[in-house]
Amino acid sequence: MFQHVPKGDNIFMKWILHCWSDGDCVKLLKKCYKALPDDGKVIVVDKMLPFIPNTSSHVKAITNLDVSQMTHGGKERTEDEFQALAKLSGFRKMKKICCVHTCWVLEFYK
């Protein structure tokens, strides 16, 4: 698993990280880090849980997805959890770029 990531200026991942545990995400992101040039970045599109408790139907739907994914090791993450993944993987920062509904574009900078 995660044996090789092709080299590139940027790496794009959509709906990948929520499928894996924190440990597996760090393994994958470290492989991405090694495959990037010094000014490279990983672009992530994924759901992000809100920091402040929210009872809207959108958040309830995400929470239901979270419960189903936890049985297989995956999970939805908060901004702080994405920041921690970035730091543990060697990236100097993570930036939120934009959001549509509950789906975020995040950039992890080398």
N, C-alpha and C positions, 0 to 999 in steps of 0.2 A: 504494500500500500504506500502511495506517495513516494515512489522510488525516484522519479525524475520529473522535473518541470523544465520545459524548453526555455532557453534564454530569450529575452525580449526586453524592449524599452519599458513596456508596461504589461501587466498581466490582468486580465479581466475574469472575474468569477461572479456568476449570478446564481443565487439560491444554492450555494454550496456549503457555506460555513454552518448554517442552521441544521445541517444533516449530521454534524459530527460533534463529539465531545470537545471540551476545551483542550485537552491534551492532544487530540488528533488535529484540531485546528492549528495549534502551535506547530506541530510537525509539518503540516502542509505549508503554513505561512513561512516557516524557516526555509523550506525548499524554494519557495517563491523568492524570498529575500536573496538567496544565493544566486538565483537566475537573473536578477536585475542588475543593471549598471548602477553606478553611484547615485545618479539622479532619477532612478526608476521609481515606480509606484505600483501598488496593487489596487485595482479598482474593484470594489465589492458592491454588489446589489443584493440586498437582503432585508428582511423585516427587522425592525428594532422595537423592543418594548419601551413604552414611555417610562420616564423616571418617576413621575408623579402618578399615583394610582388614578385610574380612569375607568369608568364603568360603561363607556360607550360600546355600541355593538361591534365596532371595529376591534377594540381591545379585547372584548370577550372572544371574538373569533380567533385572534392571535393566541390568546391563552389556551383555547381548546386545541389549537395546533401544537402548542408547546407541550401540553400533556401527552398528546399522541406521539410526539417525537421523543420525549424523554424515555419512553419504553425501549427505544432503539439507540439511545445515547445522544441524539441530537437535541437542540433546544434553541429557542429564540433568546436573544440577548439584549441587554440594556446598552446604552452608550458607554457607561463605565466598563461593562464587560468587554465590549469591542476594543476600548482603549487598552484594557489589560492584555488582550490577545496581541494587539499591535506591539506593546512594550515587551512582552515575553518572547516575541518572535524577532526582536531586534530593530523594529521600525522606530524612527525617531518621533513620529507623530501620526495621528489619525485625524482626518478632517471629514465632517459631514458636508456633502456638496448640495444635495437637494432631496426632497421627499415627495412622493406621490402616494396619497392614502397612508399606508404604514410601511411602504417600501422605500428604503433609503439607498442613495448612492454614497458610498464611503470611499475615501482614498487613504491608503497606508503608504507613507513616504519613507523611503530608505534614507 
